Amino acid sequence: MERGPLIKILAEMKGTIKELDLILVGDSKPVEIRNVVDVEDVRSNKVIKIVTRQNFIWIDPEHVAVAYQVRTDGH
């Protein structure tokens, strides 16, 4: 997955109750991300650093096969 759209989605999650599920290449069980506090594009390591209330998470966007989030507009 391209890093730009993923960073935008994560940045829009800051301070909200939105959750994001990511499926990594070669896996079928999603990784759930919620309670996002901060997002940092660490280009030198090709990763995205996500700070949640519970964890620090580092994701290589090249390994993300699918990202999905429940719509909040009721559709």
Backbone as ProteinMPNN parsed JSONL, in Angstrom:
{"seq_chain_A": "MERGPLIKILAEMKGTIKELDLILVGDSKPVEIRNVVDVEDVRSNKVIKIVTRQNFIWIDPEHVAVAYQVRTDGH", "coords_chain_A": {"N_chain_A": [[0.856, -1.18, 0.0], [0.425, 2.29, -0.629], [2.206, 4.828, 1.129], [1.298, 7.499, 1.546], [-1.678, 7.738, 1.425], [-2.239, 6.02, 3.59], [-1.003, 7.283, 5.767], [-2.523, 9.627, 5.803], [-5.088, 8.624, 6.475], [-4.531, 7.58, 9.041], [-3.702, 9.929, 10.367], [-6.076, 11.368, 10.371], [-7.432, 9.959, 12.246], [-6.524, 10.695, 14.699], [-7.242, 11.445, 18.03], [-9.882, 10.604, 17.826], [-12.605, 8.172, 17.938], [-12.335, 6.354, 15.994], [-11.474, 3.266, 14.364], [-8.991, 1.288, 12.746], [-8.423, -1.383, 10.608], [-5.819, -3.433, 9.538], [-4.612, -5.604, 7.089], [-1.935, -7.656, 6.718], [0.425, -8.539, 4.199], [0.283, -11.899, 3.238], [-1.041, -12.74, 5.495], [-4.133, -13.383, 7.178], [-5.47, -12.441, 9.329], [-6.599, -9.501, 10.737], [-4.792, -6.574, 11.901], [-5.623, -4.489, 14.466], [-5.982, -1.032, 14.834], [-6.339, 1.585, 17.081], [-7.393, 4.427, 19.104], [-5.562, 6.49, 18.37], [-2.876, 8.629, 18.92], [-0.684, 9.964, 17.854], [1.017, 10.288, 14.687], [3.774, 9.452, 12.729], [5.834, 9.909, 9.951], [8.419, 8.016, 9.206], [10.687, 8.253, 7.181], [13.362, 7.576, 6.757], [13.618, 4.993, 7.646], [11.683, 3.775, 6.219], [9.2, 3.362, 7.4], [6.061, 3.786, 9.16], [5.402, 5.396, 12.111], [3.227, 4.849, 14.706], [1.568, 6.198, 17.395], [-0.348, 5.096, 19.952], [-2.81, 5.225, 22.605], [-2.238, 2.973, 24.015], [0.023, 1.695, 22.86], [3.175, 1.749, 21.002], [3.532, 1.61, 17.575], [5.04, 0.323, 14.686], [4.878, 0.397, 11.26], [5.485, -1.039, 8.131], [4.505, 0.223, 5.214], [4.642, -1.079, 2.768], [4.071, -3.676, 3.262], [1.422, -3.828, 3.817], [-1.565, -5.146, 2.826], [-4.308, -4.728, 2.751], [-6.432, -2.147, 3.949], [-8.963, -1.236, 6.114], [-11.835, 0.524, 7.311], [-14.575, 1.209, 9.425], [-17.361, 2.893, 8.143], [-18.417, 6.17, 9.049], [-20.612, 7.58, 8.337], [-22.997, 6.291, 8.274], [-23.62, 4.679, 6.094]], "CA_chain_A": [[0.0, 0.0, 0.0], [1.192, 3.53, -0.641], [2.28, 5.421, 2.456], [0.548, 8.754, 1.65], [-3.06, 7.541, 1.868], [-2.274, 5.394, 4.907], [-0.682, 8.334, 6.74], [-3.678, 10.524, 5.88], [-6.127, 7.931, 7.241], [-4.105, 7.522, 10.434], [-3.705, 11.287, 10.915], [-7.473, 11.75, 10.605], [-7.918, 9.182, 13.386], [-6.017, 11.256, 15.961], [-8.226, 12.014, 18.938], [-11.241, 10.134, 17.551], [-12.858, 6.785, 18.338], [-12.231, 5.523, 14.795], [-10.558, 2.131, 14.377], [-8.515, 0.891, 11.432], [-7.912, -2.743, 10.524], [-4.849, -3.635, 8.475], [-4.232, -6.98, 6.813], [-0.578, -7.681, 6.191], [0.647, -9.496, 3.116], [0.533, -13.251, 3.708], [-1.781, -13.024, 6.716], [-5.556, -13.112, 6.985], [-6.005, -11.864, 10.555], [-6.267, -8.07, 10.735], [-4.218, -5.864, 13.033], [-6.532, -3.377, 14.755], [-5.356, 0.174, 15.364], [-7.341, 2.503, 17.643], [-6.895, 5.394, 20.09], [-4.359, 7.105, 17.8], [-2.457, 9.879, 19.539], [0.223, 10.651, 16.94], [1.487, 9.533, 13.53], [5.016, 10.035, 12.221], [6.384, 9.274, 8.754], [9.849, 7.821, 9.412], [11.123, 7.895, 5.83], [14.699, 6.982, 6.749], [13.457, 3.554, 7.888], [10.561, 3.342, 5.378], [8.088, 2.923, 8.235], [5.177, 4.771, 9.781], [5.308, 5.199, 13.559], [1.904, 5.193, 15.217], [1.491, 6.21, 18.847], [-1.714, 4.986, 20.462], [-2.803, 5.337, 24.065], [-1.744, 1.73, 24.584], [1.214, 1.133, 22.228], [3.906, 2.32, 19.881], [3.424, 0.646, 16.484], [5.779, 0.696, 13.489], [4.343, -0.359, 10.129], [6.063, -0.843, 6.807], [3.333, 0.241, 4.342], [4.794, -2.007, 1.653], [3.564, -4.985, 3.685], [-0.018, -3.729, 4.045], [-2.317, -5.588, 1.652], [-5.657, -4.153, 2.818], [-6.754, -1.311, 5.102], [-10.38, -0.915, 6.081], [-12.355, 1.256, 8.462], [-16.022, 1.319, 9.385], [-17.812, 4.229, 7.746], [-19.097, 6.876, 10.131], [-21.742, 8.339, 7.8], [-24.214, 5.471, 8.333], [-23.826, 3.904, 4.859]], "C_chain_A": [[0.896, 1.234, 0.0], [1.105, 4.214, 0.719], [1.423, 6.684, 2.61], [-0.883, 8.575, 2.109], [-3.165, 6.931, 3.265], [-1.975, 6.416, 6.003], [-1.86, 9.279, 6.898], [-4.8, 9.898, 6.713], [-5.779, 7.927, 8.723], [-4.135, 8.904, 11.087], [-5.125, 11.753, 11.219], [-8.085, 11.001, 11.785], [-7.503, 9.788, 14.722], [-7.149, 11.885, 16.762], [-9.66, 11.579, 18.703], [-11.403, 8.705, 18.085], [-12.776, 5.841, 17.146], [-11.207, 4.4, 14.998], [-10.194, 1.785, 12.939], [-7.988, -0.53, 11.517], [-6.989, -2.841, 9.325], [-4.62, -5.128, 8.311], [-2.873, -6.938, 6.132], [-0.457, -8.758, 5.133], [0.98, -10.862, 3.72], [-0.204, -13.624, 4.972], [-3.245, -12.719, 6.467], [-6.193, -12.496, 8.219], [-5.615, -10.387, 10.628], [-5.605, -7.61, 12.03], [-5.114, -4.657, 13.255], [-5.752, -2.226, 15.374], [-6.463, 1.107, 15.832], [-6.675, 3.407, 18.672], [-5.589, 6.045, 19.635], [-4.1, 8.468, 18.449], [-1.568, 10.675, 18.583], [0.647, 9.701, 15.823], [2.726, 10.241, 12.996], [5.509, 9.226, 11.024], [7.901, 9.204, 8.917], [10.45, 7.323, 8.1], [12.494, 7.222, 5.818], [14.647, 5.468, 6.97], [12.315, 2.963, 7.074], [9.364, 2.852, 6.182], [7.237, 4.109, 8.671], [5.116, 4.429, 11.255], [3.946, 5.701, 14.014], [1.958, 5.115, 16.733], [0.015, 6.134, 19.208], [-1.648, 5.16, 21.977], [-2.187, 4.103, 24.709], [-0.352, 1.335, 24.103], [1.939, 2.122, 21.329], [3.878, 1.244, 18.806], [4.229, 1.191, 15.303], [5.296, -0.205, 12.366], [5.123, -0.009, 8.874], [4.9, -0.905, 5.825], [3.432, -0.709, 3.154], [4.243, -3.391, 1.98], [2.071, -4.973, 3.979], [-0.739, -4.093, 2.756], [-3.676, -4.909, 1.595], [-5.758, -3.289, 4.068], [-8.239, -0.998, 5.019], [-10.843, -0.35, 7.41], [-13.868, 1.351, 8.31], [-16.409, 2.759, 9.033], [-18.575, 4.863, 8.884], [-20.301, 7.647, 9.65], [-23.019, 7.515, 7.737], [-24.483, 4.661, 7.091], [-22.956, 2.692, 4.863]], "O_chain_A": [[1.99, 1.219, 0.563], [0.066, 4.183, 1.378], [0.876, 6.923, 3.686], [-1.285, 9.195, 3.093], [-4.063, 7.274, 4.033], [-2.622, 6.412, 7.05], [-2.17, 9.693, 8.015], [-5.394, 10.567, 7.559], [-6.624, 8.232, 9.565], [-4.55, 9.034, 12.239], [-5.355, 12.451, 12.206], [-9.152, 11.378, 12.268], [-8.062, 9.44, 15.762], [-7.903, 12.723, 16.267], [-10.574, 12.127, 19.318], [-10.46, 8.113, 18.611], [-13.106, 4.661, 17.265], [-10.213, 4.564, 15.705], [-10.998, 1.97, 12.026], [-7.192, -0.847, 12.401], [-7.328, -2.392, 8.23], [-4.452, -5.84, 9.301], [-2.687, -6.277, 5.111], [-1.159, -9.768, 5.174], [1.839, -10.975, 4.594], [-0.015, -14.727, 5.484], [-3.565, -11.878, 5.627], [-7.346, -12.068, 8.164], [-4.429, -10.058, 10.587], [-5.826, -8.176, 13.101], [-5.343, -3.88, 12.328], [-4.969, -2.413, 16.306], [-7.404, 1.391, 15.091], [-5.53, 3.179, 19.062], [-4.632, 6.143, 20.403], [-4.979, 9.327, 18.516], [-1.672, 11.899, 18.503], [0.639, 8.481, 15.986], [2.737, 11.461, 12.829], [5.589, 7.999, 11.086], [8.589, 10.215, 8.781], [10.692, 6.128, 7.928], [12.76, 6.383, 4.957], [15.54, 4.745, 6.525], [12.004, 1.78, 7.216], [8.595, 2.018, 5.703], [7.642, 5.267, 8.564], [4.811, 3.292, 11.616], [3.566, 6.839, 13.738], [2.346, 4.091, 17.295], [-0.775, 6.996, 18.821], [-0.565, 5.232, 22.557], [-1.671, 4.177, 25.824], [0.393, 0.703, 24.852], [1.409, 3.167, 20.95], [4.169, 0.082, 19.091], [4.118, 2.368, 14.958], [5.303, -1.429, 12.499], [5.386, 1.16, 8.591], [4.348, -1.985, 5.612], [2.41, -1.103, 2.593], [3.978, -4.186, 1.079], [1.509, -6.002, 4.352], [-0.559, -3.444, 1.726], [-4.148, -4.551, 0.516], [-5.236, -3.651, 5.122], [-8.725, -0.547, 3.981], [-10.327, -0.69, 8.475], [-14.381, 1.548, 7.208], [-15.845, 3.714, 9.567], [-19.301, 4.181, 9.607], [-20.964, 8.309, 10.449], [-24.026, 7.983, 7.204], [-25.515, 3.992, 7.031], [-22.982, 1.911, 3.912]]}, "name": "protein", "num_of_chains": 1, "seq": "MERGPLIKILAEMKGTIKELDLILVGDSKPVEIRNVVDVEDVRSNKVIKIVTRQNFIWIDPEHVAVAYQVRTDGH"}
